[in-house]
Amino acid sequence: MAGDSRHPERAAVAALSDSFVAGLLEWIRIPSIGVDPGHHGDVRRSAEWLAGRLRGDGWPEVEIWDDGPALPAVFACWPSDDPAAPVVLVYGHHDVQPVDPVERWHHPPFEPVVRGEEILGRGASDDKGQVAMHLLGMKAHLAATGQNAPSVTVKLFIEGEEESGSPHLGKLLDDHGNALACDLVVFTDTSLHERDAPTVNTGQRGVLGGEIMFFGGTDDVHSGRAGGAIPNPATALAKLVAALHDDEGRIQLDGFYDDVREPTAQERADYAALPFDERSWLAHNGGGAQATHGEPGYSTLERIWVRPTAEVNGLHSGYTGPGLKTIIPASATAKISFRLVPDQDPAKVQEQLAEFVARHTPAGIRAEVNFRGTGVPPYAISPEHPANATVREALELAFDQPVRFARAGGSGPAAVLQALLGVPLVYLGATLPDDRVHAPNERVVVPLLLKGAEAAAHLWRMLARADIAKRTTR
């Protein structure tokens, strides 16, 4: 990346780019798979690597938090010389997804390689690349300004359980609330719309997952001896699953849409202005699907970003091996998940689903509904928030082009962070939706990470003069 006298941050990033790549490759080699107990020692090694790199970069306060049930998290703070400067907390994570199916990888997932402009390896994009991007951004900010401390106080909170659903995040925030106190959170586990269409994310959907189990008896029964005389849990559950949506795809839980916040007219106009080719999107993101489908009246991007969903993730009942086994199964299970949008409450959706299941459970069938945790709430911040305007300005300087607002269809702990810390949360990321995160052959585009680092370097300078007072996120 060439230097630019108009942007000393860009020149600083360019001068540090080789060491940045070398360090990221080293970090990716640590298989910090948090969901696998066999790799919990590697999660600790990953935290120690990050803490060591931060200390080597000059961060004056660096800690590893491992004093509770949570896997090790890393905290760091670099105070501004100005005691009145805003305090900004950067959130990310250093745990990574499992690599299965490993045979689909073109190279060992924890032996990262550089191919052209890309780094390939598990965690390159999600989320080690973006955390490393912020370390580079801080170094570039100090080099560009000639300062010994950042223009704002910057804190880092890099957890080790995001890929497990952040089960102990609330306790970490309670236990370390004083250290994490801030005026603004910058969430860095997020992506751009496209490489040539950079965006600022303004929200994520929430998620609630669980399973519905129908029981007809205690044992499978010969269908010739009892078929037609006793209820079939698989048939009953199939009817329930079919009733989950109407013919137009709307979810049939009573009251499900009552709390759904509609996007504003300006937000819909912004989404419509983004480049989007449906066939290309299907080819890269549709998993082989041949056509789009969804709630009438909304575009594909709107269905992903601002509309709630109910999806059947798996169905199981009876015999599924080769050949036939003529039985009436004793039980049937459906695994389902909901993506939720502001202002839906996961607890309320749990109640709505329980009522729906009770209404669709026929005589002779016993139903159980179990949920995986309490769910992750949705989050959104107004594009008009002044901190969002500052993030967009920083990205526009780094990318040399206009930046629009977008949202993310996935989920994360943004709402938990915002609620427990009580401050606005904005997003700054520089990865791509087709980086194959959570899949074989994950990659990250290095020039985009360098632009993201430049944007972060601009952001610390800009936030020193911006109005980021605590405001409502609506």
C-alpha positions in Angstrom: 0.0 0.0 0.0 1.6 3.2 -1.1 2.1 6.1 1.3 0.1 9.3 1.0 1.3 12.6 2.4 -2.3 13.7 2.8 -2.9 10.8 5.2 0.1 10.1 7.5 -2.0 7.2 8.9 -1.9 5.5 5.5 1.9 5.8 5.3 2.2 4.5 8.8 0.1 1.4 8.1 2.1 0.8 4.9 5.4 0.9 6.8 4.1 -1.7 9.3 2.2 -4.0 6.9 4.8 -6.7 6.6 5.2 -7.1 10.4 1.4 -7.1 10.7 1.0 -10.0 8.3 3.8 -12.0 10.0 2.3 -11.5 13.4 -1.2 -12.5 12.3 0.1 -15.7 10.7 1.8 -16.5 14.0 -1.4 -16.0 16.0 -3.6 -18.0 13.5 -1.3 -21.0 14.1 -2.7 -21.3 17.6 -5.8 -23.5 17.4 -8.0 -21.6 19.9 -11.2 -23.6 19.4 -13.2 -22.5 22.4 -16.1 -24.9 21.9 -13.8 -27.9 22.1 -12.6 -28.7 25.7 -9.6 -30.4 24.1 -8.4 -27.0 22.8 -9.0 -25.0 26.0 -5.2 -24.9 26.6 -4.8 -23.4 23.1 -7.3 -20.7 24.0 -5.1 -19.8 26.9 -2.0 -19.8 24.6 -3.9 -17.5 22.3 -4.7 -15.1 25.1 -1.1 -15.2 26.2 0.1 -14.5 22.7 -2.2 -11.5 22.4 -1.2 -10.2 25.8 2.5 -10.5 24.9 2.0 -8.7 21.6 0.1 -5.8 23.3 2.9 -5.4 25.9 5.5 -5.5 23.1 3.6 -2.7 21.3 3.7 -0.5 24.4 0.3 -0.9 25.9 0.8 0.2 29.5 -2.0 -1.9 31.0 -2.5 -5.5 29.9 -4.3 -8.3 31.8 -5.5 -11.9 31.1 -8.8 -12.5 32.9 -9.2 -16.1 33.8 -10.5 -15.8 37.4 -13.9 -17.5 36.7 -15.7 -20.0 34.6 -15.0 -18.1 31.4 -12.2 -19.0 29.0 -9.4 -16.5 29.2 -10.1 -13.0 28.0 -7.6 -10.2 27.3 -8.0 -6.7 28.6 -5.8 -3.8 27.8 -5.9 0.0 28.3 -3.9 2.8 26.8 -4.9 6.1 28.6 -4.9 9.4 26.7 -2.7 12.2 28.1 -5.9 14.2 28.2 -8.0 13.2 31.2 -11.1 14.7 29.7 -10.8 12.7 26.5 -13.5 10.1 25.7 -12.9 6.5 26.7 -13.5 4.0 23.9 -13.7 0.2 24.4 -12.9 -2.1 21.4 -14.6 -5.5 21.6 -13.5 -8.6 19.7 -12.8 -12.3 20.3 -9.8 -14.6 19.9 -11.6 -18.0 20.0 -12.3 -19.6 16.7 -14.7 -22.1 15.2 -14.0 -25.8 14.8 -12.6 -26.8 11.4 -14.9 -29.7 10.5 -15.1 -31.0 7.8 -11.3 -30.9 7.7 -11.1 -32.8 4.5 -12.7 -29.9 2.7 -9.8 -27.6 3.5 -7.3 -27.0 0.7 -4.5 -26.7 3.3 -4.2 -27.4 7.1 -6.5 -24.9 8.8 -3.9 -23.9 11.4 -1.0 -23.7 9.0 -2.0 -20.4 7.4 -0.8 -19.4 4.0 -0.6 -16.2 2.0 -2.0 -16.4 -1.5 -1.9 -13.2 -3.4 -3.7 -10.6 -1.3 -5.3 -13.2 1.0 -4.4 -15.0 4.2 -6.1 -18.4 4.5 -6.6 -20.1 7.9 -9.1 -20.5 10.6 -9.6 -17.3 12.5 -8.0 -15.1 9.7 -11.3 -13.2 9.3 -13.3 -14.2 12.4 -11.9 -12.6 14.5 -8.2 -12.6 14.9 -7.6 -10.6 11.7 -9.8 -7.7 12.9 -8.4 -7.7 16.4 -4.9 -7.5 14.9 -6.2 -4.8 12.7 -6.8 -2.6 15.7 -3.4 -3.3 17.2 -2.0 -2.0 13.9 -4.4 0.9 13.9 -3.1 2.0 17.3 0.5 1.9 16.2 -0.4 3.9 13.0 -2.3 6.5 15.0 0.7 7.1 17.3 3.1 7.2 14.4 0.9 9.6 12.4 0.3 12.0 15.3 3.8 11.8 16.8 2.1 11.2 20.2 3.2 8.9 23.0 -0.5 8.2 23.9 -3.7 8.0 21.9 -6.0 11.0 21.4 -8.7 9.1 23.3 -8.3 6.5 26.0 -8.6 3.2 24.2 -9.5 -0.1 26.0 -9.5 -3.6 24.4 -11.7 -6.4 25.6 -11.0 -9.6 23.6 -13.1 -12.5 24.9 -12.5 -16.2 24.5 -16.0 -17.6 24.3 -17.8 -15.7 21.5 -18.1 -18.8 19.3 -19.7 -20.6 22.2 -22.4 -17.9 22.5 -20.5 -15.8 25.2 -22.1 -17.8 28.0 -20.1 -16.0 30.7 -19.9 -12.5 29.2 -22.4 -11.1 31.7 -20.4 -12.3 34.6 -17.2 -10.8 33.1 -18.9 -7.5 32.7 -20.2 -7.6 36.2 -16.8 -8.6 37.7 -14.8 -6.1 35.7 -17.3 -3.3 35.3 -14.9 -0.6 36.6 -12.1 -1.6 34.2 -14.5 -1.7 31.2 -16.3 1.6 31.9 -16.3 3.7 28.8 -18.2 6.3 26.7 -18.4 4.2 23.5 -18.0 0.6 22.4 -16.5 -0.2 19.0 -17.5 -3.7 18.0 -15.1 -5.2 15.5 -16.6 -8.6 14.7 -18.4 -7.3 11.6 -17.9 -7.0 7.8 -18.3 -4.7 4.8 -21.1 -5.2 2.3 -18.6 -5.7 -0.6 -15.0 -5.0 -1.3 -15.9 -2.1 -3.6 -18.9 -1.0 -1.5 -17.7 -0.4 2.1 -20.4 0.0 4.7 -20.9 0.8 8.4 -23.0 -1.8 10.1 -25.7 -0.4 12.4 -27.1 -3.6 13.9 -27.3 -7.3 14.3 -30.2 -9.7 14.6 -30.7 -11.7 17.8 -30.9 -15.4 18.0 -32.9 -18.0 19.9 -32.4 -21.7 19.5 -34.1 -24.8 20.8 -35.7 -28.1 20.1 -39.2 -29.5 20.0 -39.7 -33.1 21.0 -42.8 -35.2 20.5 -43.2 -38.5 22.3 -45.9 -41.1 21.5 -44.7 -44.0 23.6 -41.6 -45.5 25.2 -40.6 -47.8 22.3 -40.7 -48.0 18.5 -43.7 -50.2 17.4 -44.1 -52.5 14.4 -46.2 -50.5 11.9 -48.1 -53.6 10.8 -49.3 -54.4 14.3 -50.1 -50.8 15.5 -50.1 -48.6 12.4 -53.4 -46.6 12.1 -54.3 -47.3 15.7 -51.8 -45.1 17.6 -50.5 -41.6 17.0 -47.2 -41.2 15.0 -44.9 -38.5 16.6 -43.1 -38.0 13.3 -46.3 -37.2 11.4 -47.6 -35.0 14.2 -44.3 -33.0 14.3 -44.2 -32.7 10.6 -47.7 -31.0 10.7 -46.4 -28.7 13.4 -43.4 -27.7 11.4 -45.6 -27.1 8.3 -47.8 -24.8 10.4 -44.9 -22.7 11.5 -45.2 -20.5 8.4 -48.2 -19.5 6.3 -48.1 -19.9 2.5 -46.4 -16.5 2.2 -43.7 -17.3 4.7 -44.9 -15.3 7.7 -44.3 -16.9 11.1 -47.5 -18.1 12.8 -46.6 -17.6 16.5 -49.3 -15.5 18.0 -48.0 -11.9 18.6 -44.6 -12.7 17.0 -44.6 -9.5 14.9 -46.1 -7.2 17.5 -42.7 -5.9 18.7 -40.9 -5.9 15.3 -39.3 -2.5 14.6 -39.7 -1.5 11.0 -36.6 0.0 9.2 -37.0 3.7 8.5 -37.6 4.9 4.9 -34.1 6.2 4.8 -32.6 2.9 5.9 -34.6 1.1 3.2 -33.4 3.6 0.6 -29.8 3.1 1.8 -30.1 -0.7 1.4 -31.7 -0.4 -2.0 -28.8 1.8 -3.2 -26.2 -0.9 -2.3 -24.9 -3.0 -5.2 -26.6 -6.4 -5.1 -26.8 -9.1 -7.8 -29.2 -11.8 -6.7 -27.7 -14.6 -8.8 -24.2 -13.8 -7.7 -25.3 -13.7 -4.1 -27.0 -17.1 -4.4 -23.8 -18.5 -6.0 -21.6 -17.3 -3.2 -23.9 -17.4 -0.2 -26.8 -19.6 -1.0 -25.3 -23.0 -0.4 -26.4 -24.2 -3.8 -29.9 -22.8 -3.6 -31.5 -22.0 -7.0 -33.8 -19.1 -6.0 -34.4 -16.6 -3.2 -37.5 -16.9 -1.0 -38.9 -15.0 1.9 -41.4 -12.6 3.3 -43.3 -10.7 0.6 -42.7 -6.9 0.4 -39.1 -7.0 1.4 -35.9 -7.3 -0.6 -33.4 -10.1 0.0 -31.1 -7.8 1.9 -34.0 -6.6 4.1 -35.1 -10.2 4.7 -31.5 -10.9 6.0 -30.9 -7.7 7.9 -34.2 -6.3 9.4 -36.8 -9.1 9.3 -37.2 -11.9 11.8 -37.0 -15.6 10.8 -37.9 -19.1 12.1 -35.8 -21.9 10.6 -35.9 -25.6 11.0 -32.3 -26.6 11.5 -32.8 -30.3 11.8 -35.4 -33.1 11.9 -34.9 -36.6 13.3 -37.2 -39.5 14.0 -37.2 -43.3 13.8 -35.0 -45.3 11.5 -32.7 -43.4 9.2 -30.3 -46.2 8.1 -30.1 -48.1 4.8 -33.1 -50.0 3.7 -36.5 -50.0 5.5 -37.6 -50.6 9.0 -41.4 -50.5 9.2 -42.0 -48.8 12.6 -44.0 -46.1 14.2 -41.2 -44.2 16.0 -41.5 -43.5 19.7 -40.4 -39.9 19.4 -39.5 -37.1 16.9 -37.3 -34.0 17.3 -37.1 -30.7 15.4 -34.3 -28.4 16.1 -35.3 -24.8 15.3 -33.9 -21.3 15.6 -35.2 -17.8 15.4 -33.4 -14.7 14.2 -34.9 -11.7 16.0 -34.9 -8.0 15.2 -35.3 -4.9 17.4 -37.5 -4.7 19.6 -38.1 -8.5 20.0 -37.4 -10.1 23.3 -36.0 -13.7 23.3 -37.9 -14.5 26.5 -41.2 -13.4 25.0 -40.5 -15.5 21.9 -39.9 -18.5 24.1 -43.4 -18.0 25.6 -44.9 -17.6 22.1 -43.3 -20.8 20.9 -44.4 -22.8 23.9 -48.0 -21.7 23.3 -47.7 -22.6 19.6 -46.4 -26.1 20.4 -49.2 -26.6 22.9 -51.8 -25.6 20.3 -50.3 -28.0 17.8 -49.8 -31.0 20.0 -52.5 -33.7 19.2 -54.1 -36.0 21.7 -51.8 -39.0 22.6 -48.6 -37.0 22.1 -46.5 -35.5 24.8 -44.4 -32.4 23.9 -41.3 -31.0 25.3 -39.7 -27.6 24.3 -36.1 -27.0 25.3 -34.1 -23.9 24.6 -30.3 -23.5 24.3 -29.7 -20.8 26.9 -31.7 -17.6 27.1 -31.0 -16.4 23.6 -29.1 -13.4 22.3 -31.0 -10.1 22.0 -31.0 -8.0 18.8 -29.3 -4.7 18.6 -29.5 -1.6 16.4 -28.2 2.0 16.6 -29.5 4.9 14.6 -27.4 5.7 11.5 -27.9 9.3 12.7 -25.9 8.8 15.9 -22.9 11.1 15.9 -20.5 8.2 16.6 -21.8 6.5 13.5 -21.1 9.6 11.5 -17.5 9.6 12.8 -16.9 5.9 12.0 -18.2 6.6 8.5 -16.0 9.6 8.0 -13.0 7.5 9.1 -13.8 4.7 6.7 -14.3 7.2 3.9 -10.8 8.6 4.4 -9.4 5.1 4.4 -11.3 3.8 1.4 -11.3 7.0 -0.6 -15.0 6.6 -1.5 -18.5 7.1 0.0 -19.6 4.7 2.7 -23.2 3.7 3.3 -24.9 2.1 6.2 -26.0 -1.5 6.4 -26.9 -4.2 8.9 -25.8 -7.8 9.7 -28.0 -10.8 9.5 -26.0 -12.8 12.1 -25.9 -12.4 15.8 -23.4 -11.4 18.5 -23.2 -10.0 22.0 -23.6 -6.3 20.9 -26.9 -5.9 22.8 -25.4 -7.5 26.0 -22.4 -5.2 25.9 -24.6 -2.1 25.2 -27.1 -2.9 28.0 -24.6 -3.8 30.7 -22.1 -1.0 29.9 -24.9 1.5 29.3 -23.2 3.3 26.4 -23.7 3.5 22.6 -22.1 0.7 20.5 -20.9 1.2 16.9 -19.3 -1.2 14.4 -16.0 -1.0 12.6 -14.9 -4.0 10.5 -13.1 -4.7 7.3 -13.8 -8.3 6.3 -16.2 -9.6 3.7 -19.4 -11.7 3.8 -17.8 -14.3 1.6 -14.7 -14.8 3.8 -16.0 -18.4 4.5 -16.1 -17.8 8.2 -17.4 -20.9 10.1 -16.6 -22.9 6.9 -13.6 -24.6 5.3 -11.0 -22.4 3.7 -11.6 -19.3 5.7 -9.8 -16.3 4.3 -9.2 -12.6 4.9 -8.2 -9.9 2.3 -5.1 -8.2 3.6 -5.5 -4.8 1.8 -9.0 -4.5 3.5 -7.5 -5.2 6.9 -4.9 -2.5 6.2 -7.7 0.0 5.2 -9.5 -1.0 8.4 -6.4 -0.3 10.4 -6.1 3.1 8.7 -9.7 3.8 9.5 -9.1 2.9 13.2 -6.1 5.3 13.3 -8.3 8.1 11.9 -11.1 7.2 14.3 -9.0 7.7 17.5 -8.0 11.2 16.3 -11.6 12.1 15.2 -13.3 10.9 18.3 -11.2 13.2 20.5 -13.3 16.1 19.0 -16.6 14.2 18.3 -19.8 14.3 20.4 -20.2 10.8 21.6 -22.1 11.5 24.8 -24.2 8.7 26.1 -27.3 8.6 23.9 -30.2 6.3 23.2 -29.5 3.6 20.7 -32.9 3.8 19.1 
